[in-house]
Amino acid sequence: MPSPAADPRHARLVTVLPPLLTRSCPPQAGGYGGAWEVRLTRAETEDLGGLALLRSALRSAAHSLGWRAGTYGAPTLYGAVAGIVDWRLVPEEFAGAVDRYRQERMRAAVETAERNRADGGQRAVRGSVFVTTQEFRAALADR
């Protein structure tokens, strides 16, 4: 089996992903604490070269940012889910920023779900999988 890195789609993904991964990091956290996930249709996943190629590109992009990362991915009924988490230990000086950011995101997700349920709305939370998937699609379209 040829290396995913030899595929031109891999190189394209490696140029698209770093800004998206960086955006997943909490502000004032020195680039630590990032986590990113995308959910794609079956056709999108195939166009990108498959789940294995996407995960390889995620690892390469994360490595370029200095992350010590773990990827995950699985086919779903309609496509695939893939993501990455920065597992580096967060230095003490950034730990508070990472904790606050995670708590704020959880609170925003719960409050948004409550508002959506109360009025039937369809709001998305910044950094949610819905938003990261749309940003990923837009970044690919720009390249």
C-alpha positions as CSV (number, residue, x, y, z in Angstrom):
1,M,0.0,0.0,0.0
2,P,1.5,3.4,-1.0
3,S,2.2,6.0,1.7
4,P,-0.7,8.5,2.1
5,A,2.0,11.2,2.2
6,A,2.7,10.5,-1.5
7,D,-0.8,11.4,-2.5
8,P,-1.3,15.1,-3.6
9,R,-4.5,15.3,-1.6
10,H,-2.4,14.7,1.5
11,A,-0.2,17.7,0.8
12,R,-3.3,19.8,0.1
13,L,-4.8,18.8,3.5
14,V,-1.6,19.4,5.3
15,T,-1.7,23.0,4.1
16,V,-5.3,23.5,4.9
17,L,-5.4,22.0,8.4
18,P,-2.9,23.9,10.5
19,P,-4.9,27.2,10.8
20,L,-8.0,25.2,11.7
21,L,-6.1,23.2,14.3
22,T,-4.6,26.4,15.7
23,R,-8.1,28.0,15.9
24,S,-9.2,25.1,18.1
25,C,-6.7,26.1,20.8
26,P,-7.9,28.2,23.7
27,P,-7.0,31.9,23.5
28,Q,-4.0,32.8,25.8
29,A,-3.1,29.1,26.1
30,G,0.1,29.3,24.1
31,G,-1.1,26.8,21.4
32,Y,-1.9,24.1,24.0
33,G,-5.2,22.3,24.6
34,G,-6.4,22.0,21.0
35,A,-8.9,19.5,19.8
36,W,-10.6,19.4,16.4
37,E,-13.3,17.1,14.8
38,V,-15.0,17.0,11.4
39,R,-17.9,15.0,10.1
40,L,-18.1,14.4,6.4
41,T,-20.3,12.7,3.9
42,R,-19.2,9.5,2.2
43,A,-18.5,11.3,-1.0
44,E,-16.5,14.0,0.7
45,T,-14.4,11.4,2.5
46,E,-13.7,9.5,-0.8
47,D,-12.8,12.8,-2.6
48,L,-10.3,13.5,0.2
49,G,-8.7,10.1,-0.3
50,G,-10.4,8.2,2.5
51,L,-10.3,8.2,6.2
52,A,-6.7,6.9,6.5
53,L,-5.4,9.7,4.3
54,L,-7.3,12.3,6.3
55,R,-6.0,10.9,9.6
56,S,-2.4,10.9,8.2
57,A,-2.8,14.5,7.1
58,L,-4.2,15.4,10.6
59,R,-1.1,13.9,12.2
60,S,1.3,15.7,9.8
61,A,-0.5,19.1,10.4
62,A,-0.5,18.6,14.1
63,H,3.2,17.6,14.1
64,S,4.0,20.9,12.2
65,L,2.4,22.7,15.1
66,G,4.4,20.8,17.7
67,W,1.4,18.9,19.0
68,R,1.8,15.4,20.5
69,A,-1.5,14.3,19.1
70,G,-3.8,11.3,18.8
71,T,-6.2,11.0,15.9
72,Y,-9.4,9.1,15.7
73,G,-11.7,8.3,12.9
74,A,-14.5,5.9,12.0
75,P,-17.0,5.4,9.2
76,T,-20.5,6.4,10.0
77,L,-23.9,5.6,8.5
78,Y,-23.6,8.6,6.1
79,G,-19.9,9.2,5.9
80,A,-17.1,9.5,8.4
81,V,-16.0,11.3,11.6
82,A,-12.3,12.2,12.2
83,G,-10.6,14.2,14.7
84,I,-7.4,15.0,16.6
85,V,-6.5,15.9,20.2
86,D,-3.3,17.5,21.5
87,W,-2.2,15.4,24.3
88,R,0.8,17.5,25.4
89,L,0.9,18.4,29.1
90,V,-0.2,22.0,29.5
91,P,2.4,24.1,31.2
92,E,1.2,25.6,34.5
93,E,1.2,29.1,33.1
94,F,-1.5,28.1,30.5
95,A,-3.5,25.6,32.5
96,G,-6.0,28.1,33.8
97,A,-6.7,29.4,30.3
98,V,-7.3,25.9,29.0
99,D,-9.6,25.0,31.9
100,R,-11.6,28.2,31.6
101,Y,-12.0,27.8,27.9
102,R,-13.2,24.2,28.2
103,Q,-15.7,25.2,30.9
104,E,-17.0,28.1,28.8
105,R,-17.4,25.9,25.8
106,M,-19.4,23.3,27.8
107,R,-21.5,26.0,29.3
108,A,-22.2,27.6,25.9
109,A,-23.1,24.2,24.4
110,V,-25.6,23.5,27.2
111,E,-27.1,27.0,27.0
112,T,-27.4,26.8,23.2
113,A,-29.1,23.4,23.4
114,E,-31.6,24.8,26.0
115,R,-32.4,27.8,23.8
116,N,-32.7,25.6,20.7
117,R,-35.1,23.3,22.6
118,A,-37.1,26.2,24.0
119,D,-37.8,27.9,20.7
120,G,-37.1,25.3,18.1
121,G,-34.1,27.3,16.8
122,Q,-31.0,25.8,15.2
123,R,-28.0,27.7,16.7
124,A,-24.4,26.4,16.6
125,V,-21.7,27.0,19.1
126,R,-18.3,28.3,18.0
127,G,-16.0,25.3,17.9
128,S,-18.8,22.8,17.6
129,V,-18.4,19.9,15.1
130,F,-21.0,21.6,12.9
131,V,-19.0,24.8,12.8
132,T,-15.6,23.1,12.4
133,T,-17.0,21.0,9.5
134,Q,-18.3,24.1,7.7
135,E,-15.0,25.9,8.3
136,F,-13.1,22.8,6.9
137,R,-15.3,22.7,3.8
138,A,-14.8,26.5,3.2
139,A,-11.0,26.2,3.7
140,L,-10.9,23.3,1.1
141,A,-13.0,25.4,-1.3
142,D,-10.6,28.3,-1.0
143,R,-7.6,26.1,-2.0
